[in-house]
Amino acid sequence: MLRSIFTNSFGILFSRVLGLARDLLTASALGANIYSDIFFVAFKLPNLFRRIFAEGAFTQVFLPAFTRSKHKAVFSLYIFSLFFATLTLLTLLVQLYPTIATKAIAIGFDENKIELAAPFVAINFYYLLAIFSVTFLSTFLHYKNHFATTSFATGLLNISLIVALLLSKDMASETIVLYLSYGVVVGGILQLLVHVIAIYKLKLSFIFIGGVKYFSKKVSSIKKESSKFKREFLPAIWGNSAAQIAAFLDTWLASLLLSGSISYLYYANRVFQLPLALFAIATSIAIFPKVARFLKHNQHTQALEYMSKAFWFLLVLLTFSTIGALILSEEIVTLLFERGAFSANDTTQTSAVLSMYMVGLIFFGINKLLLLWIYANQEQLKAAKIASFSLASNVLFSVALLQPMGASGLALASSLSGIVSFILTLRAFGKQNFLAIIQKKYLIYFIISIPIFTIIIYLFKEALHVYL
C-alpha cells in the first residue's frame, strides 16, 4: 500500500512543484486583475471536468463495474464511445456558442469581459476530450496497480503552460492568455500520448483490440451491465464531485465581486490543493483497487485494516499541514507569489482566503477516504444524497458570507460544506467501521503531537521575522 501511495504522492508532488512554478510565472506576468481572471475563468470549466474525471471520481465508478463485467473489452469500448461522443458534442457546442458558455461560467462579467474571455473559453475546452481519454486509459493502469504514468503525466500540462509563459514573456496580457490557452491543449495531448505508450508497453492494448473485434457480436451481452452503469453513473459522479462543483460556484459568485477576487480564490486554492492532492487524493487512488477487491470477496476485516493505515497516514499529515498553513499563510503567499504584477495587497487578500480554505482540509481529506467504502460497495445513490446536502449547504453559506467577507467568505463556505459532507459520510460509513479504523491506541500520541507541532511552527515563524 505504502509503495503505491508514495508513487502517487511523488508523482503528484512533481506535478504540483511544476504547478507552483507555473503559478509563480502567471502571477508575475498577469498579477491579479481582469486578464488573470479571464484565463482562470476560461480554464475553469475544462478544469472542473478534469478534476471530476482525473482525480478519482470516474475511476471509482468505472473500476468496480469493469471488475465485475463478464465482457470487459466490449464493455470498456462501449463506455468510452458513449462518453467520447457526448463530450465531443459538448465541445462542438462550446465552439459554436462560446459567449453563452462564458456567461454561464462568469455571470458577473460585463459584456466587455465576456467578449474578451469567450475565444479563450472555446480554446481551453478542447482539453476536455484529451483529459477524458487520459482518465479512461489510466483506469486500466490502476487496475494493474501501475500508478506512476498517471501521477507523473499531470506535470506535462504544467510544463506546457510554463513554456507558453516563457514564450510570451513581456508580451501584452491578452497575448499571454492566448499562449496559455493553447498551452492547455498541448498539455492535454502530451498526457494522452504518454498514456497510450504506457498501455502499449504494459500489453493492455488487447482490451481495445478485443473490444473492436467482438463489439458487434457481444454488445447485446453487456446490455444489463451497461444499463446498470448508466443508472449509477450520474449519482456516483455527483456524489464524488461536490467539492469540485462548489469550487466552480465560487468562481461564479466571485465574478460578482471586485476584479482580482477570482484570482485570489485561484491562487489560494492552488496552495490548499497541494496537501489535499499530495496526501488525500494520492492515497484514495492508490488504495481503491485493493479495497474494491476486498469488498467484492466479502473480506471486510482486511478492507478495514487497509483503510486504518491510510486513515492515520492522512490524519497526521493533513493535521500538520493545516496547522502550518494557518500560522504561516501570509508568509507562504509572500514567498510563492509576491513579485512582478502581484502586489502586497494581493498577498494580504490571498492569504486571508487561504486561511479559510485550510479550515476544511482535514475534513475534505478524510471524507475522500471514507467515500471509498461507499463507492466500493456501489452505493452511489447514498453518495449522491450526501453530495446534494453538502452542495446545498455550500450555496447557503456562500450567499450568507459573500457580502460581509467577500472572497474569504466563499472559501470559508467551502470549508463549512466540507464539514457537513464529512459528518454525513461518517454516518453512512458506520460507527462500528469508523471505530475499527481509528485504533484508539494511536490517539494519545496524536493528541500530544498537536501542541508540540504548533509551538514549533510559531517558533519558526518568529525566526523568519527576525532573520528576514
N, C-alpha and C positions, 0 to 999 in steps of 0.2 A: 504493500500500500504506500509506504513512505517513498519508495523509489518513483512510483507513478506521480505522487503529489509533488515531489521535488523536481521531476522532469517538467511537469506542467508549470510549477511556480517559477523555475528558472527561465523557461521559455517566455512566460508572461512578464517576468522581470526584464528580460532582454527587450521585449516589445515596449514595456512601459518606460524604460530608460530612454529608448528612442522616441517614445511619445512625448516625454518631458522635454527632450531636445527639440522636438518639433514645436511644442508649445512655447518654449523659450524664444525660438526664432519667430513664431507667429506673433507673440506678444510684443517682441521688439519691433517687428515690421509694421504691425497693424494697431497695436495697443488695444484699448477697449473703447470702440467707437462704432459708427454706423457700418463701416466696412467689415470689421471683425464680426459684428452682429449678423451681417448679411451672409458671410461664409458659414458661421455656425448654424444659422437657420437653413441654408442650402444643404448642409451636410446632416442636418438633424433627422430628417425622415429616413433616408437610407441607413443612417447610423442606428436609428431605432430598430429597424429590421435586422441590422447586423447583430445587435445585442440580443434580440429575440431568437434569431437563428443560431448565431455563433457561440453564445455564452451558455449553452446547455439546454435551452428550452426545447428546441426542435429535437435534439438528441434524446432528451428524456421522454419524449413522446414516441419517436420513431423506433428507438432501440428496443424497448420491450416488445413492440409489435413485430419488428424484424426477427427478434429472437424466437418468438412463438410461431412465426409463419412457417408453413409446410412447403411453400414455394418461394423461397427468399429472393431469388434472382428476378422472377417475374413481378413479385410484389414491389421490389425496390424500383424497378424500371417504371412501373405504373405510378407510384407515388412521385417519383422525380418528374415524369412527364406532366402529371397533373399540376404540380406546383410551378414548374418552369413555364408552362403555358400561361398560367394565371398571372405570374409575375411579369412575364413579357407583355401581356395585355395591359397591365397596370403601368408599366414603364412607357409604353406607347401613348397611353392617355396623358401621362405627365408631359411627354414631349409635345403633344398637341395642345395641351392646355396648361402650360407652366404657371401662368398667372393665377389660375384658380388654385393650383396646388400650393403656391406660395401664400395666398390668402388664408388657406386652411391651416398652414403652419404658424403664421405670424399675423394674427388678427389685429394686432396693434400697429402694424406698419401702415404708413400713409401710402398714397398712390405712387409717389416718387420712389420710396423704398421698395415697394412691390415690383415696380418696373425694373429697378436695378437688380433685385435679387432673383427674379424669375428665370433668366437664362442660366444662372448658376445652379438653381434647383434642378433644372432639366438635365444638365451635365452630370451632376452628382448622382442622379437617380440610376444611371447605368450601373453603378456599383452594386446595386441590389441583386442583379442577375448573377454577377460573379460571386458575391458572398453567399448566396443560397447554394450555388453549386459547390463552393468550398465546404460549406457546412454539411451538405449531403455526403460528400466524399469522406469527410472527417469522421462521420459516424461509423463507417466500415473500419477505419483505422483504430478507433476507440474499441470497437468490437474485438479487435485482435490485440488490444492492450498496447497499441502504438500511439503515443501522445505527442512525441517530440515534433513531428512535422507541423501539426496544427498550432501548437503553442508558440513555436518559433516563427511560423509563417506570418503571424499577425504583424511582426516587425517590418515586413516588406511594405505594408501600407505606410508606415511611418517613414521608412527610408524614401519612398516615392515622394511623400509630402516635403521632406527635408530637401530633397533635390529640387523640387518645384520652388521652394522658398529661396534656395541659393541661386537658382537660375533667374528668379525675378527680383533679386536684390536691387534696391534703390529705384525700382520702377514705381509707377503710380499704383495707389492702393487697389483700384479696380482691376488692374492687370495682375497684381499679386493674387487676388481672389480667383481670377481666371486660371492662373497656373496651378493653384491649389486644387481647383475643381477637377482639372484634367489629371492631376496627381492622384486624386482619389480613385479615378477609374483605372489608371495604370497600376496602382497598388492592388486593386482587386484582381486584375488579370494575372499579376505575378503570383499572388496567393493561390489562384486556381491552378496555375502551371505547376507549382511545386507539389500540390496535392495529386495531380494527375501522374506526375513522376513517381510519387510515393506509392500510389495504388498499383502502378505497373511493376515497381521493384518488389513489392510485397506479394506479387502474384494474386492480387484481388480483382484483376480485370475480368476474370472468368465470370464474376457475378453479373457484370453488364453484358458480356458476350452471351451468357446463358439467358439473360432476360430478353435480349433481342431475338435469339434463336427460337425460344419456346413461347414467346409472348402470345402469338395468335392461337397456339394450341392450348395454353393453360390459363389464359386471362380469366376465363369463366370460373376456374378453380379458386381464384383468390377473391371472388365476389364477396363472400362473407367476411373475410379478413379486411378487405379494403373498405367495406361499409362500416365495420366497427371502428376502423382507424378514422374515417371521416367524422363519425359521431363523436369520437373522443378528442379529435384534434383541436377544435376551436376552444372548448373549455380548458383543455390542457395548456394550450399556448396562452390563453387569457390568464390562467392561474399562475403561470410561471413568469409572466411579463408585466405584472402590475407596477413594479419599480421602474421599468423602462418607460411604460406609458405615463407614469407620474412625472418622470423627468421630461418627457415630451410636453406635458401640460405645463410644467414650469416655464419652458421656453415660450409657450403660447401666451401665458399670463405675463411673463417678463417683457414681452413686446409692448405691453401697455405702459410700462414704466419708462424712465429716462433712458436715453441711449447709453449703452455700456452695460446695462443690467443683465442682458443675455450673456455677455462676455464674462461678467463676474461669476455668474452661475456656472458657465462652462469651465473656466479656469479652476474654480473651487472644486467642482465635481470631478475634474481630472485628478486632482490630488486625492480626493476621497475614494475614487475608484481604484487607486493603486493598491492599498491593503485589501480592499474587497476582492479585487481580481486575483491578486498575488496569493492570497490565502483561501478565501471562501470559494471563489469560482474554480480555482485550480483544484481544490480538494474535492468539490462536488463532482466535477468532470471525471476526476481520477477514480473515485470510489463507486460511482454509479453503476458501471457494468457489473462489478462484483456484487454489490447489494442486490441488484436486479436478479442475478443468478441465484443467490442465496434464497431470496423470497420465492422465486419460481419453484424451487425444490423444497419449500416449507422449512428452511433452515433458519428460523427466526433468531435463535440464540446466537448463531455465528454472525448473522447480519447486525445484531445489536452490538456485539463485541467489536466488530469492524467499525461501526459508527461511533462507538465510545472513544476509540483512539482519535478519530477525526474531530470529535467534539472538543476534547481537551486541547488538541493542537490548535484549533480555531479560537477557542475561548481565550487562551493565554495570549496569542499573537494579536487578536483583534482588540483585546482589552488594553494591552500595552500601546498599540497603535492609536487608540482613542485618546488615552491619557497624553501621549506625546504630542499629538496634533492639536488637542485643545489648549495645551500650555504653550506650544510653540507655533501657533497658527500664523501669526504675523511674521515671525522670523522665516518660516517655510516659504510663504508667498514672496517675501522680500528677496530671499535667496534665489528662488526659481524664476520670478517674472519681472522684478522691478529694474528695468533697463530699457533704453530706447524710448518708444512711444508709451510704455507702461509706467504711469506716474505713481508717486507716493499715495495719492488719494485712491488710485486703483487698488493699491496694496491694502489699504485700510478696508475698503469695501469688500474685496475678495476674501480677506482673512476672516471678516465677520460672517460671510456666507459659509466659508469652510468650517468654522466652529459649529454652526447649526447643522451642517451635514454630518459631522462626526458624532453628534449625539446619537444617531441611529445606526452607526457602523456595526456594533456587536449584534444588534437585533436583526439587521439585514443578513449578516454573515451566518449566524446560527439558523436563521429561518431557511436559508439556502440548503443547509444540511438536512433539516427536518423534512423539507419538502421532498427530498429524495425518496423517503419511505412511502409517501403518498403516491408519487409517480410510479415507483417500482411496483406498487400494489395496483396500479392502473385505476386509481381513484381520482380521475381527472375532474369530475364534476365537483367533488369536495374542494379541490384546489381552486377551481373557478369561483366558487362561492366565497372562499377566503379572499381571493383577489378582488372580488367585487366590493366587499366590505372595506378592504384596505384602500381601494381607489376612491370609494365614496368618502371615506374619512379624509383622504388627501385633498380632495376637492373642497370639502368643508373647512379644513384647516387653512388651505391656501387662500380661500376667499376671506376668511376671518383675519389672517395675518398679513395679507398683501398690502393693505393701506398703512397700518402702523409700522411695519417692519421692512417693507419693500422686498428686495431680492433675498435678504436674510430670512424673511418670513416664509418665502417659498421653500427655502432649504429646510427650515425647521418643520414646516408642514410635511415635507417628505420624510423626515426622521420620525415624526409622530405617527404617520401612517405605517411606517416600518414596524413600530412597536405594536400597533394594532394587529398587523399581519402576523407578527411573531406570536402574540397571545393566542390568536385563532388557530394558527398552525400547531402550536403546542397542545392545544385541546384535541385537535384532530390526530396528532401523533400518539397521544395517550399518556396518562400519568405514569402507568407502570413501565412503559417503554422508556420514558424520559428518566425515571429513577434508575433504570437499568444502565443507561449510558452515562449517567453522572458519576457513578462510583464515588461515594462520599469521602473516601479516604484521601482524595486529592484536594478536597475543598479547603481544608485548613491551610495548606501550603499556598493555594491560590489567593486566599483572603489576605494572608500575611504579606504576600509579594506586592499587592497593590499599593499600600502606603510607602513601601520601600522604593518602588519604581517611581512613584510620584515625586518623592523627595529628590531622587537622583536627577529627574528631568528639570525640576525647579533649580537645583544647583547648577545644572548645565546651562540653563537659560541665563542665570546671573553671571556665569563665567563668560558667556557670549557677549553680554552687555559691557563687561569690564574690558575685554580684550579687543572688541570691535569698535 
